[in-house]
C-alpha cells in the first residue's frame, strides 16, 4: 500500500510538470535509471509511475531511445493553484531617474579595494580554520579590540572590548537593547530616526517623543516625563541634521545620573564626518557613571553592504546581557570581522576616513556654494556634519510643483516627511555622499532648476 502511494505521488508530480509546461512537446524525458538515482527511489516505483504516464498519453516511448513528452494540443481543467504565473519584473526606481541625492550612499570610487583584497587574502592564509567556526557570540575579540582603540582615539569613548557587542545592523542591536530593558519606558526624538520607532512599535514598548530643537533635544520634555530611557542621535540628528550642543549633553547626563533606572542610548550617527569646527565629544566620553549605551555602524565609514554595527554596554547592562538565557548568535560572518580588524589594525581605516572626510567636505562645499546665490529662496540646515542636509523651499512653490519640476528633469527628491502640520513649506533631505565628482555639477544644476523660480 505504501509503495502504491509513492508511485502515484510521483506520477502526479511528473504529470503536473508536463501540464505546467516545464517539459515541452518532444522533450526527452529522464530515463528510469536517472530518475531512480536522482530521487533515491526504487526502479519499480519509477516504472509504475512511467506506465501511468504512458497509459494516459503524457509520454511515449521510442525503441532504444527512451521516453519523450507527447504533443498535447489541449487540456481539460487545469488547477490554477498549480500553475506558475510569470510576473513582469518592476523597473527599479533608480532606473526611472537620471539624478538623485540619495541617503545612506558612499562614494565607492575611492574605496581601497586593492587593500581590502589584500586583507581578505591574509584572512584565509595560514590554515585559518577558525574562520569556518561559528565565532564569538559578541563578535570576534580582535575586531572588538580595534573598535575599542578607535572609539577612544576618535570619539573619547572609554570601554573594554568585553563591553562591545557586534551585530549586523543598528536595528538588530536596538532589538537586543529593548530586550534588556523590557520594563523600561522610552523617550525618542521628534522627528526620529526610523529604526528606533520601528523597533519600539514592533515590540509594543511604551514611548513618548521629545521635540528636537536646533541645539538638540528639548530637555524640558525629558525632565517633565516619567520615562527613563532616552534615545538620541546627537552628532547629526536624523533627519534634521542638527547637532546637540555641549550644554544639553551635560544636562542630559545629569538627568540620567538622578535615577538608577535611567539610561541614554547614544546613536553616534554620522559622527565620523564633521567638516566645520572642533568635533564635539561623544556623550559617553562625558559620562562618569556608566549611564550611556553607545551604538554606531561601519555602513558609511566603510561601505553599506558591510553590515556591521556595534554597541558599547555599561557594566551593569553587560552583566544582564551575559545572564540572558537566550542570546542570538552573531550574524556577521567571522571572515568579514577578521578582514575589517586587519584593515583597522594596519592604520588603513584611519587613513581611509581622513581621505573620505576631505572628499565629502569638498562635495558639500561645492553644493553649498552653488546654492548660495539662491539663499533667499532655499534655506539650508544641518550641513555642519554628516552626509545629508535639508532644504526648505521658500519662494511660493508648492510641494507638488517642486516634485513635478523634478520629475520632468528626471531628478529623485527625498521629501522631508517629518514636518508639523503648520509647516507648509516644501522641505527635502539632500544626501550627497554617493554622487561621483564628475556628476556633481549636473546634479546641482538640476536641483536648482527644480526648486527655484
C-alpha positions in Angstrom: 0.0 0.0 0.0 2.8 2.4 0.9 4.6 1.7 -2.5 1.4 2.4 -4.4 1.0 5.8 -2.7 4.6 6.7 -3.6 4.4 5.9 -7.3 1.0 7.7 -7.6 2.5 10.7 -5.9 5.5 10.7 -8.3 3.1 10.2 -11.3 1.1 13.3 -10.1 4.2 15.4 -9.8 5.5 14.5 -13.3 2.1 14.9 -14.9 1.8 18.5 -13.4 5.2 19.4 -14.6 4.2 18.4 -18.2 0.8 20.3 -17.9 2.5 23.4 -16.5 4.9 23.5 -19.5 8.1 22.6 -17.6 8.5 20.0 -20.4 7.8 20.9 -24.0 6.4 18.5 -26.7 9.1 16.1 -28.0 11.4 16.9 -25.0 13.4 13.8 -23.9 12.1 12.6 -20.5 14.6 11.4 -17.9 15.4 7.7 -18.1 14.1 5.5 -15.4 17.6 4.8 -14.1 18.5 8.5 -14.0 15.3 9.4 -12.0 15.7 6.4 -9.7 19.3 7.6 -8.8 18.3 11.3 -8.6 15.2 10.7 -6.3 16.6 7.7 -4.5 13.5 5.7 -5.4 13.3 2.1 -6.4 13.3 1.2 -10.1 9.9 -0.4 -9.6 8.4 2.8 -8.2 9.7 4.8 -11.2 8.4 2.1 -13.7 4.9 2.1 -12.2 4.7 6.0 -12.4 6.0 6.0 -16.1 3.5 3.3 -17.0 0.6 5.5 -15.8 2.0 8.4 -17.8 2.3 6.2 -20.9 -1.3 4.8 -20.4 -2.7 8.4 -20.2 -0.7 9.6 -23.2 1.5 12.2 -21.4 4.7 10.5 -22.7 5.6 8.0 -25.4 8.4 5.5 -25.9 10.9 5.3 -28.7 12.7 1.9 -29.1 16.3 2.0 -27.9 16.0 5.8 -27.4 13.9 6.5 -24.3 10.8 8.4 -23.3 9.5 11.6 -24.9 6.8 14.2 -24.0 3.7 13.9 -26.1 2.3 16.7 -28.2 -0.7 17.6 -26.2 -2.9 20.1 -28.1 -5.5 20.9 -25.5 -6.1 20.0 -21.9 -9.3 19.9 -19.8 -9.5 21.8 -16.5 -6.1 22.9 -15.1 -5.9 23.7 -11.4 -4.8 27.4 -11.3 -3.0 26.8 -8.0 -0.6 24.5 -9.7 0.3 27.0 -12.5 3.4 29.1 -12.5 2.4 32.7 -13.0 5.1 34.8 -14.6 5.2 38.2 -13.1 6.7 41.1 -15.1 9.6 42.4 -13.0 9.2 46.0 -11.9 11.7 48.5 -13.2 14.0 49.5 -10.3 13.2 53.0 -9.0 16.8 54.1 -9.7 16.3 53.4 -13.4 13.5 55.9 -13.6 15.7 58.8 -12.6 18.9 60.2 -14.1 19.7 62.3 -11.0 19.3 61.5 -7.3 20.5 62.9 -3.9 20.1 59.6 -2.1 20.7 59.0 1.5 23.0 56.2 3.0 25.2 56.1 -0.1 29.0 56.4 -0.2 31.4 57.4 -3.0 32.6 53.9 -3.8 35.1 55.2 -6.4 37.6 56.0 -3.6 37.2 52.7 -1.6 40.6 51.0 -1.3 39.6 47.7 -3.0 43.2 46.6 -3.5 44.0 46.9 0.2 40.8 45.2 1.1 41.6 42.3 -1.3 45.0 42.0 0.4 43.4 41.7 3.9 40.8 39.3 2.6 43.6 37.1 1.2 45.5 37.3 4.5 42.4 36.3 6.5 42.3 33.0 4.7 46.0 32.2 4.8 48.0 30.2 7.3 45.4 27.5 7.8 42.9 29.8 9.5 40.4 27.1 10.3 38.8 29.2 13.0 37.2 31.3 10.2 35.0 28.3 9.5 33.7 28.1 13.0 30.6 29.8 14.5 32.6 32.5 16.2 32.2 34.5 19.4 28.6 35.5 20.2 29.7 39.1 21.0 31.8 39.3 17.8 35.5 38.4 17.3 37.8 39.7 20.0 40.4 41.2 17.7 37.7 43.3 16.0 36.3 44.4 19.3 39.8 45.4 20.5 40.2 47.5 17.3 36.8 49.2 17.8 37.7 50.0 21.4 41.0 51.6 20.3 39.3 53.5 17.5 36.5 54.8 19.7 38.9 56.0 22.4 41.2 57.8 19.9 38.4 59.4 17.7 35.4 59.9 20.0 36.9 59.8 23.5 34.8 56.7 24.3 36.4 54.7 27.1 35.4 51.0 27.1 36.8 47.5 27.4 36.5 45.2 24.4 34.3 42.9 26.5 31.7 45.7 26.7 31.3 45.6 22.9 28.7 43.5 21.1 28.8 43.3 17.3 25.7 42.9 15.2 24.7 43.2 11.6 22.6 46.4 11.9 21.6 49.2 14.2 18.1 47.8 14.2 19.2 44.3 15.3 21.2 45.8 18.2 18.3 48.1 19.2 16.1 44.9 19.4 18.7 43.5 21.8 18.7 46.6 24.0 14.9 46.7 24.2 15.0 43.0 25.3 17.5 44.1 28.1 15.2 47.0 29.1 11.8 45.2 28.9 10.3 47.0 31.8 11.6 50.5 30.8 9.7 53.3 29.0 11.4 55.3 26.3 11.8 58.9 25.1 12.8 59.3 21.4 13.4 62.4 19.3 10.6 64.1 17.3 11.3 63.8 14.4 13.1 60.5 15.0 15.5 58.1 13.3 13.0 55.5 11.7 14.7 52.2 13.1 14.1 53.1 16.8 10.5 53.9 16.2 10.0 50.7 14.2 11.6 48.6 17.0 9.6 50.1 19.8 6.3 49.8 17.8 7.1 46.2 16.9 7.9 45.2 20.4 5.0 47.2 21.9 7.2 49.3 24.1 5.8 52.4 25.8 7.5 55.6 24.5 6.9 59.4 24.0 8.6 61.8 21.7 10.6 64.9 22.7 10.9 67.8 20.2 14.3 68.3 18.5 15.4 71.9 18.5 18.4 73.5 16.7 20.7 72.9 19.6 19.4 69.4 20.3 16.6 67.6 22.0 14.2 69.6 24.2 15.3 68.9 27.8 12.1 70.2 29.4 10.2 67.5 27.5 12.5 64.9 29.1 12.5 66.4 32.6 8.7 66.6 32.7 8.4 62.9 31.6 8.4 59.9 33.9 10.1 57.7 31.2 13.6 56.5 31.9 15.4 55.7 28.6 16.3 58.4 26.1 17.4 57.6 22.6 19.2 60.3 20.7 21.3 60.9 17.6 23.3 63.9 19.0 26.2 64.1 16.5 24.0 64.7 13.4 20.3 64.2 14.2 18.3 62.4 11.6 16.5 63.8 9.7 17.1 67.5 10.8 20.9 67.4 10.7 21.0 69.4 14.0 23.9 68.9 16.4 23.3 68.8 20.1 25.4 71.4 22.0 27.6 70.7 24.9 25.3 72.3 27.5 22.4 70.0 26.6 24.7 67.0 26.6 25.8 67.7 30.2 22.2 68.3 31.2 21.1 65.0 29.7 23.9 63.1 31.6 22.9 64.8 34.9 19.3 63.7 34.3 20.5 60.1 33.7 22.5 60.2 37.0 19.5 61.0 39.1 17.9 57.6 39.0 19.4 54.1 38.7 16.8 53.1 36.0 17.8 55.9 33.7 20.0 55.3 30.6 20.9 57.2 27.4 21.1 55.4 24.1 23.6 57.4 22.1 23.4 56.6 18.4 26.5 58.3 17.1 25.1 58.7 13.6 27.4 60.4 11.1 29.9 61.3 13.8 32.9 60.4 11.6 32.2 63.3 9.2 32.3 66.7 10.8 33.5 69.4 8.4 33.5 72.6 10.4 34.7 73.5 13.9 36.1 71.2 16.6 34.4 67.8 16.9 32.1 67.6 19.9 33.0 64.6 22.1 30.6 61.6 22.3 28.2 61.7 25.2 29.7 58.5 26.5 33.1 60.3 26.9 31.5 62.8 29.3 29.7 60.2 31.4 31.4 59.0 34.6 28.6 56.9 36.0 28.2 54.4 33.2 24.8 55.6 32.0 25.3 55.8 28.3 24.7 52.9 25.8 26.8 53.8 22.8 25.9 52.5 19.3 27.4 53.0 15.9 28.0 51.3 12.5 30.5 51.0 9.7 27.9 51.5 6.9 29.2 54.9 6.0 32.8 54.9 7.2 33.4 51.7 5.2 30.5 50.7 2.9 26.7 50.0 3.2 26.8 46.2 2.5 29.5 45.7 5.2 26.6 45.1 7.6 28.5 45.6 10.8 27.2 47.7 13.7 28.4 47.7 17.3 27.2 48.6 20.8 29.1 49.5 24.0 27.1 48.3 27.0 27.5 49.8 30.5 28.9 47.3 33.0 25.5 46.7 34.7 23.7 46.1 31.4 26.6 43.9 30.3 26.0 41.6 33.2 22.3 41.5 32.3 23.2 40.6 28.7 25.6 37.9 29.8 23.0 36.3 32.1 20.3 36.3 29.4 19.0 32.7 29.0 18.9 33.1 25.2 21.2 35.2 23.1 21.0 35.4 19.3 24.1 34.0 17.6 26.4 36.6 16.0 25.1 37.3 12.5 28.3 38.8 11.0 30.5 36.3 9.1 33.7 35.7 11.0 35.9 36.3 7.9 34.4 39.7 7.4 35.1 40.6 11.0 38.7 39.4 10.6 39.2 41.4 7.4 38.0 44.6 9.0 40.1 44.0 12.1 43.1 43.7 9.9 42.1 46.8 8.0 41.9 48.8 11.2 45.0 47.4 12.9 47.2 48.4 10.0 46.0 52.1 10.2 44.3 51.8 6.8 40.9 52.6 8.3 42.0 55.9 9.8 43.7 56.9 6.5 40.6 56.0 4.6 38.4 58.0 6.9 40.7 61.0 6.6 40.6 60.8 2.8 36.8 60.4 2.7 36.3 63.3 5.1 38.1 65.6 2.8 36.2 64.3 -0.3 32.8 64.7 1.3 33.7 68.1 2.6 34.7 69.2 -0.9 31.4 67.9 -2.3 29.4 69.6 0.4 31.2 72.9 -0.1 30.6 72.8 -3.8 26.9 72.2 -3.4 26.5 74.9 -0.8 28.5 77.5 -2.8 26.2 76.8 -5.8 23.1 77.2 -3.7 24.4 80.4 -2.0 23.0 82.8 -4.7 19.6 81.3 -4.1 19.6 81.7 -0.3 16.6 84.0 -0.4 14.6 81.0 -1.8 16.4 78.0 -0.4 17.0 77.6 3.4 19.8 75.1 4.2 20.0 73.4 7.6 22.1 70.6 9.1 25.1 71.0 6.9 27.8 71.2 9.6 28.4 67.4 9.6 27.3 64.1 8.1 26.3 63.2 4.6 23.0 64.9 4.3 21.3 68.3 4.9 17.9 69.7 4.5 16.5 72.3 2.1 13.3 74.3 2.8 11.8 76.0 -0.3 10.5 79.5 0.5 9.7 81.1 -2.9 6.0 80.3 -3.3 6.4 76.9 -4.9 4.3 74.2 -3.5 5.4 70.6 -2.8 3.6 69.3 -5.8 5.1 71.9 -8.1 8.6 71.1 -6.8 8.1 67.4 -7.3 6.6 67.9 -10.8 9.5 70.0 -11.9 12.0 67.5 -10.5 10.2 64.6 -12.2 10.4 66.4 -15.6 14.1 66.8 -15.1 14.4 63.1 -14.0 15.5 64.1 -10.5 14.6 62.0 -7.5 13.9 64.1 -4.4 13.7 62.8 -0.8 10.7 64.5 0.7 11.1 65.6 4.4 8.0 63.7 5.7 8.5 64.8 9.3 7.2 68.3 9.3 4.4 69.5 11.6 1.0 70.3 10.1 1.6 74.1 10.5 4.9 73.8 8.5 3.6 74.2 5.0 6.8 75.0 3.0 8.2 72.2 0.9 11.2 70.6 2.5 13.7 67.9 1.2 16.5 65.8 2.6 19.6 66.1 0.4 22.1 63.2 0.5 25.4 63.9 -1.4 27.8 61.1 -0.4 27.1 58.8 -3.4 27.3 61.3 -6.2 30.5 60.9 -8.2 32.6 64.2 -8.5 32.2 64.3 -12.3 28.4 64.3 -11.9 28.2 66.8 -9.1 27.7 69.8 -11.3 24.8 68.5 -13.4 23.1 67.1 -10.2 23.3 70.5 -8.6 22.2 72.3 -11.8 19.0 70.1 -11.9 18.4 70.6 -8.1 18.5 74.4 -8.5 16.2 74.3 -11.6 13.7 72.1 -9.8 13.4 74.3 -6.6 13.9 77.9 -7.7 11.8 80.4 -9.7 
